[in-house]
Amino acid sequence: MAKFITKLKSALSWAVAFVRKYKCGLLISTLLILLSVVLFVYAVDHLPYDLPKFFSWEISYSAPLGKEVSLKIDQTLKIESENLEIKFLRVISDYRCPKEVVCVWAGQVIVMVNVWKAGENLGEFELIDTNGGGVSPTQVDNYEIFLLKVKPYPEINKIINTKDYIITIKVDKVK
C-alpha cells in the first residue's frame, strides 16, 4: 500500500511540475489532473488486496419493517421509521451440504450482524440459516431478525470468497 501511495504522489508531483515548467494552459492542466484521477480510481478498483478502512465507503439500504433486503459484507440495512441499523459483518461458518452431494445433515450457515438502535450499539448477534430446516428469528430488543437466504450456495471443489457472500434478511417487531 505504501508503495502505491508513493507512486501516486510522485505521479501527481510530476504533473504539477510539468504544468509549472511549460506554462501549459488550463486545458492541459485539466487533462493531466483528470488522467491522474482516472488512474487512481482504476488502481483502487483493481488492487490485489483489501484497502484499509479509511478508503472504504459505507453502503446502506433503507427499507420498512417486514421487507426482505439483501446485503453484502459491510453493508447496512437502515429502518428509518424505527431508527434501527443492521450491518452484515461476516460469515462465521458455512457448513451447508454442497450441491450434487448427498449428506446426512443439511448443514447450516452462521453470519454475524451488528445492531444499532437510536445511536446505541445493541451488540453483535448471530443469525443462523438451518439450510431448509425452517427459519428461526434472532430477537434483538423488541425486533426479530430473520435470516432468509445466504448466497452463494456451496459447490463441491469450489471455494467461496468471503466478499461474495450475500444475505437476505427481514426485520419485524416482536408480536
C-alpha positions in Angstrom: 0.0 0.0 0.0 2.8 2.4 0.9 4.5 1.7 -2.5 1.2 2.6 -4.3 0.8 5.8 -2.4 4.4 6.8 -3.1 4.0 6.2 -6.8 0.7 8.2 -6.8 2.4 11.1 -5.0 5.3 11.1 -7.5 2.9 11.0 -10.5 1.0 13.9 -9.1 4.2 15.8 -8.3 5.4 15.2 -11.8 2.1 16.5 -13.3 2.3 19.7 -11.2 6.0 20.3 -12.1 5.2 19.7 -15.8 2.4 22.3 -15.7 4.6 24.9 -13.9 7.7 24.3 -16.1 6.0 24.5 -19.5 3.3 27.1 -18.5 0.6 24.9 -20.1 -2.8 26.2 -20.5 -5.8 25.3 -18.5 -6.7 22.6 -20.9 -3.5 20.6 -20.4 -3.6 21.1 -16.7 -7.2 19.8 -16.6 -6.3 16.8 -18.7 -3.4 15.8 -16.6 -5.4 16.1 -13.4 -8.3 14.1 -15.0 -5.8 11.4 -16.1 -4.4 11.2 -12.6 -7.9 10.8 -11.1 -8.8 8.1 -13.6 -5.6 6.2 -13.0 -6.2 6.4 -9.2 -9.8 5.2 -9.5 -8.7 2.3 -11.7 -5.9 1.3 -9.3 -8.2 1.3 -6.3 -10.7 -0.9 -8.2 -8.0 -3.4 -9.3 -5.9 -3.9 -6.2 -4.7 -7.4 -5.3 -5.5 -6.7 -1.6 -8.2 -5.1 0.5 -7.9 -1.4 1.2 -7.7 -0.1 4.7 -10.9 1.1 6.4 -10.2 4.7 5.6 -10.7 4.0 1.9 -14.0 2.2 2.5 -17.3 3.6 1.6 -20.3 2.9 3.8 -23.1 1.4 1.7 -26.6 1.3 3.3 -30.1 0.5 2.2 -33.3 1.9 3.6 -36.4 -0.3 3.9 -39.5 -0.5 6.0 -40.2 -3.2 8.6 -41.1 -6.6 7.1 -39.4 -6.0 3.7 -36.7 -8.5 2.5 -33.4 -6.9 1.9 -30.1 -8.4 0.5 -26.8 -7.2 1.9 -23.1 -7.9 1.2 -20.5 -7.9 3.9 -20.1 -4.4 5.4 -23.4 -3.2 4.0 -26.1 -1.8 6.4 -29.9 -2.0 6.4 -31.5 1.1 7.8 -35.1 1.1 9.0 -35.6 4.8 9.5 -39.1 4.5 11.0 -37.6 2.6 13.9 -34.2 4.3 14.0 -32.6 0.9 13.6 -29.5 -0.2 11.7 -28.3 -3.7 11.0 -24.8 -4.2 9.5 -23.7 -7.5 7.9 -20.2 -8.1 9.5 -19.0 -11.5 8.4 -19.8 -15.2 7.9 -18.8 -17.2 11.0 -19.2 -20.7 9.4 -20.7 -22.2 6.4 -21.4 -26.0 6.8 -24.2 -26.4 4.2 -24.1 -29.6 2.2 -22.7 -28.7 -1.2 -24.8 -29.1 -4.4 -24.7 -32.5 -6.0 -23.6 -34.2 -2.7 -25.8 -36.4 -0.5 -25.2 -35.6 3.1 -26.6 -37.0 6.4 -27.1 -33.4 7.7 -28.2 -30.5 5.5 -25.8 -28.2 7.5 -26.1 -24.6 8.4 -24.6 -21.2 7.9 -24.0 -18.7 10.7 -23.5 -15.0 10.0 -22.7 -12.1 12.3 -24.6 -8.8 12.3 -24.2 -5.6 14.4 -27.4 -3.8 15.5 -27.8 -0.2 16.4 -30.9 1.4 17.8 -31.2 5.2 18.1 -27.4 5.6 18.1 -26.9 2.9 20.8 -24.9 -0.2 19.9 -27.0 -3.1 20.9 -24.2 -5.5 20.1 -23.3 -8.3 17.6 -25.7 -11.1 17.0 -25.5 -14.4 15.2 -28.1 -15.3 12.5 -28.5 -18.9 11.6 -29.8 -20.5 8.4 -30.5 -24.1 9.0 -30.5 -24.9 5.3 -34.1 -25.8 4.8 -34.8 -26.7 8.4 -37.0 -23.7 9.0 -36.3 -20.0 9.7 -35.7 -19.2 13.4 -35.5 -15.4 14.1 -33.0 -13.9 16.3 -34.6 -11.5 18.8 -32.8 -8.2 19.4 -34.6 -5.7 21.7 -38.2 -5.8 20.5 -37.4 -6.9 17.0 -37.0 -10.3 15.2 -34.3 -10.6 12.6 -34.9 -13.4 10.1 -32.0 -14.8 8.0 -33.9 -15.9 4.9 -31.2 -16.8 2.4 -27.4 -16.9 2.1 -25.8 -16.9 -1.3 -23.8 -18.3 -3.0 -24.6 -21.9 -2.2 -21.6 -24.1 -1.7 -20.4 -26.3 -4.6 -18.0 -29.2 -4.4 -14.4 -28.2 -5.1 -15.3 -24.5 -5.2 -14.2 -22.1 -2.5 -16.4 -19.1 -1.8 -14.6 -15.8 -1.4 -15.8 -14.0 1.7 -16.7 -10.8 -0.2 -19.0 -12.8 -2.4 -21.5 -13.7 0.4 -24.9 -12.0 0.2 -27.5 -12.5 2.9 -31.2 -11.8 2.7 -32.8 -10.7 5.9 -36.2 -9.4 7.1 -36.9 -7.5 10.3 -40.2 -7.5 12.2 -41.4 -6.3 15.5 -41.9 -9.0 18.2 -45.6 -9.9 18.4 
